[in-house]
């Protein structure tokens, strides 16, 4: 994922009050600093100490996809999702597609992702895939998810209309997850109507995210997931500090307050959804 994982000069957030059970529906263990089985276990142990008992570690390029599958094999609390990030869709040659498909078939891989459309970075990031390349890559990942009967995990940035149009044109997989949902209530309504799953990250706790706050109130309990997207998007009041899966309870409590729910009830609903959507053991 383009961008920096936070200001490493800022101290990491304190451990939150435990909230269980929770599943971090989207994180990046490699970007959090994990390199081997021991470092994966250290991060997951820290998360488990506050109730985050399972995590889905997500790939955005081929190296990350290989790592994600390895991490899921090393630790039974870790699951993987593999794909090529839309900003890197220009790397989707035949060899890369074959390798991603091979990895996606692994039983420890619970979703094809993150794929989708990102209209923010083209023209700003050197080497970023252009819109045509992103659409082509998105279509390929949609087809892969349908062929493998696995959920499609979507990254969407400033591309609401085209994203929905491509899904409609291609025919969406049975399960579609919009990770780090950051759009407005109109987009939320459209996604809920289509039966998609909306996953909320630390952005929902940001004080200036008013449109997202309104969107978050509209999502039925059975179409909602929670995630960290660590090491990015650390929740308020730690914005800019390094994020990790253990920070998820901060986001869940902020989301519960917005929705007028008991955090325990929201955690239980989100966990049940993760178990159903990802078919977690």
ABEGO torsion letter per residue (X at the ends): XBEBAEBAABBBBBBBBBBOBBBBABBBAAAAGBABAAAAAAAAAAAAAAGBABBBBBBABAAAAAAAAAAAAABAABBBBBBBBAAAAAABBAAAAAAAAAAAABAABABBOBBEBBAAABGABBGBBBAAAAAAAAAAAAAAAAAAGBBBBBBBBGAAAAAAAAAAAAEBBABBBBBGBABBAAAAAAAAAAGBBBBBBAAAABAABAAAAAAAAABBAAABBBBAGOABGBBOAABGBBBBAAAAAAAAAAAAAAAGBBAAAAAAAAAAAAAAAAGBX
